[in-house]
Amino acid sequence: MRTKEKIKTLINDSAAAKQAMLEQADIIEKIACKIVECYKNGGKTIAAGNGGSAADALHFAAEMVVRFEKNRRALPSIALSENVSTITATGNDFGYEQSFSRQIEAFAKPGDVFIAISTSGNSPNVIKAVKRAKDLGVFVIGITNSDGGEMKDMCDICYLAPSKITARAQECHILLIHIICSIIEDKVFS
């Protein structure tokens, strides 16, 4: 395949996955409304993931603390991948699988929302964090691919990106995050 053909194919594949998200408007609305409720009740969001999903968690938290499209007051949000010292200390002392669950134990409380991002739905450290959050009475939103992996049935709400291809699923994840951020700013600051 020539380079230009490959570029067009990848763009069309991405557009098709995002187009399929139109069928998921109900679950996207439920996710956004749950986070709006959390913020209106004085809670915070906590997000975690590995690799590109860690970047998505950081991106979401930054949009909440700083701004997405509107100048407004900061909203409390923590990305568990931001503290390298905590992650490496936990990995050294307890094992990497505990890297997020230890932080959930430290920061999460009922009324908060934990956003667990795992493209495969099978990341051991994310799964342990989901379990710990559930034990603490924290509402859990999962974001994964079309299979959902082990995480699919563990979360209170689980968004399944309409693709099994990692890159396409991650492209849907960032669009999902941007949609949620827009709804949060509209509803919390209306």
C-alpha positions as CSV (number, residue, x, y, z in Angstrom):
1,M,0.0,0.0,0.0
2,R,1.4,3.4,-0.9
3,T,1.9,5.9,1.8
4,K,-0.9,8.2,0.7
5,E,-3.3,5.3,0.5
6,K,-2.4,4.2,4.0
7,I,-2.9,7.7,5.3
8,K,-6.4,7.8,3.8
9,T,-7.2,4.3,5.1
10,L,-6.2,5.2,8.6
11,I,-8.2,8.4,8.6
12,N,-11.2,6.6,7.2
13,D,-10.9,3.9,9.9
14,S,-10.6,6.5,12.6
15,A,-13.7,8.4,11.3
16,A,-15.7,5.2,11.1
17,A,-14.9,4.4,14.8
18,K,-15.9,7.8,15.8
19,Q,-19.0,7.7,13.7
20,A,-20.0,4.5,15.6
21,M,-19.9,6.5,18.8
22,L,-23.1,8.2,17.8
23,E,-24.8,4.9,18.8
24,Q,-23.3,5.3,22.2
25,A,-24.8,8.7,23.1
26,D,-26.8,7.2,26.0
27,I,-23.9,5.8,27.8
28,I,-21.7,8.9,27.2
29,E,-24.5,11.0,28.6
30,K,-24.7,8.7,31.7
31,I,-21.0,9.0,32.3
32,A,-21.0,12.8,31.9
33,C,-24.1,13.2,34.2
34,K,-22.5,11.0,36.9
35,I,-19.4,13.2,36.9
36,V,-21.5,16.4,37.0
37,E,-23.4,14.9,40.0
38,C,-20.1,14.2,41.7
39,Y,-18.9,17.7,41.2
40,K,-22.2,19.3,42.3
41,N,-22.1,17.2,45.5
42,G,-18.5,18.3,46.3
43,G,-16.7,15.2,45.1
44,K,-13.6,14.8,43.0
45,T,-12.6,12.7,40.0
46,I,-9.6,10.4,40.1
47,A,-8.3,8.9,36.8
48,A,-5.7,6.3,36.1
49,G,-4.3,4.3,33.2
50,N,-1.0,3.0,31.8
51,G,0.9,4.3,28.7
52,G,-1.4,6.2,26.4
53,S,-4.2,5.7,28.9
54,A,-2.0,7.4,31.6
55,A,-1.7,10.4,29.2
56,D,-5.5,10.4,28.8
57,A,-6.0,10.4,32.6
58,L,-3.5,13.3,32.9
59,H,-5.3,15.1,30.0
60,F,-8.7,14.7,31.7
61,A,-7.4,15.9,35.1
62,A,-5.8,18.9,33.5
63,E,-9.0,19.9,31.7
64,M,-10.9,19.7,35.0
65,V,-8.4,21.7,37.1
66,V,-7.5,24.3,34.5
67,R,-10.2,24.6,31.9
68,F,-11.6,22.9,28.8
69,E,-13.4,25.6,26.8
70,K,-14.6,28.0,29.5
71,N,-12.8,30.2,32.1
72,R,-14.3,29.0,35.3
73,R,-13.3,27.8,38.8
74,A,-11.1,24.8,39.1
75,L,-12.6,21.4,39.6
76,P,-10.8,18.8,41.8
77,S,-9.3,16.0,39.7
78,I,-6.3,13.8,40.3
79,A,-4.5,11.7,37.7
80,L,-2.8,8.8,39.6
81,S,0.0,8.5,37.0
82,E,1.3,12.0,37.8
83,N,3.4,11.2,40.9
84,V,6.4,9.1,39.7
85,S,7.8,8.9,43.2
86,T,4.6,7.3,44.5
87,I,4.4,4.9,41.6
88,T,8.0,3.7,41.8
89,A,7.9,3.5,45.6
90,T,4.8,1.4,45.5
91,G,6.3,-0.8,42.7
92,N,9.4,-1.3,44.8
93,D,7.7,-1.9,48.2
94,F,4.4,-3.6,47.1
95,G,4.6,-4.4,43.4
96,Y,3.5,-2.5,40.4
97,E,0.1,-4.0,40.5
98,Q,-0.6,-1.9,43.6
99,S,0.6,1.4,42.0
100,F,-3.0,2.8,41.7
101,S,-4.8,0.9,44.4
102,R,-2.6,2.4,47.1
103,Q,-3.4,5.9,45.8
104,I,-7.1,5.1,45.6
105,E,-6.8,4.1,49.3
106,A,-5.1,7.4,50.1
107,F,-7.3,9.8,48.1
108,A,-10.7,8.3,47.3
109,K,-13.9,8.6,49.3
110,P,-17.6,7.9,48.7
111,G,-19.0,10.6,46.5
112,D,-15.9,10.6,44.3
113,V,-15.7,9.1,40.8
114,F,-12.8,6.9,39.7
115,I,-12.2,6.8,36.0
116,A,-10.3,3.6,35.1
117,I,-8.8,3.7,31.6
118,S,-7.4,0.4,30.2
119,T,-7.6,-0.1,26.5
120,S,-7.5,-3.9,27.0
121,G,-9.6,-3.9,30.1
122,N,-7.1,-6.3,31.6
123,S,-4.4,-4.1,33.2
124,P,-3.7,-5.7,36.6
125,N,-2.9,-2.4,38.4
126,V,-6.1,-0.7,37.0
127,I,-8.2,-3.7,37.9
128,K,-6.8,-3.7,41.5
129,A,-7.6,0.0,41.7
130,V,-11.2,-0.6,40.5
131,K,-11.6,-3.3,43.2
132,R,-10.2,-1.0,45.9
133,A,-12.4,1.9,44.8
134,K,-15.5,-0.4,44.9
135,D,-14.5,-1.5,48.4
136,L,-14.4,2.1,49.5
137,G,-17.8,2.9,48.0
138,V,-16.4,5.0,45.1
139,F,-18.4,5.1,41.8
140,V,-16.3,3.6,39.0
141,I,-16.4,4.5,35.3
142,G,-14.4,2.2,33.1
143,I,-13.1,3.2,29.7
144,T,-11.9,0.4,27.5
145,N,-12.1,-1.2,24.0
146,S,-15.0,-3.1,22.4
147,D,-14.2,-6.3,24.3
148,G,-14.0,-4.6,27.7
149,G,-11.8,-7.3,29.1
150,E,-12.1,-8.2,32.8
151,M,-12.9,-4.6,33.7
152,K,-16.2,-4.5,31.8
153,D,-18.2,-6.3,34.4
154,M,-16.5,-4.7,37.4
155,C,-17.3,-1.0,36.8
156,D,-20.6,0.8,37.6
157,I,-20.5,2.1,34.0
158,C,-18.1,0.9,31.4
159,Y,-17.6,2.7,28.1
160,L,-16.6,0.2,25.3
161,A,-14.9,2.1,22.5
162,P,-16.3,0.8,19.2
163,S,-13.0,-0.8,18.0
164,K,-10.7,-3.7,19.0
165,I,-7.8,-1.9,17.4
166,T,-5.8,-0.1,20.1
167,A,-5.1,3.1,18.2
168,R,-8.8,3.5,17.1
169,A,-10.1,2.8,20.6
170,Q,-7.7,5.3,22.1
171,E,-8.8,7.9,19.5
172,C,-12.4,7.3,20.7
173,H,-11.3,7.6,24.3
174,I,-9.9,11.1,23.8
175,L,-13.0,12.2,21.9
176,L,-15.1,10.7,24.8
177,I,-13.0,12.7,27.3
178,H,-13.5,15.9,25.3
179,I,-17.3,15.4,25.0
180,I,-17.5,14.7,28.8
181,C,-15.4,17.8,29.6
182,S,-17.7,20.0,27.4
183,I,-20.8,18.6,29.1
184,I,-19.3,19.1,32.6
185,E,-18.5,22.7,31.9
186,D,-22.0,23.3,30.5
187,K,-23.9,21.6,33.4
188,V,-21.7,22.5,36.4
189,F,-21.3,26.2,35.4
190,S,-24.7,26.9,33.7
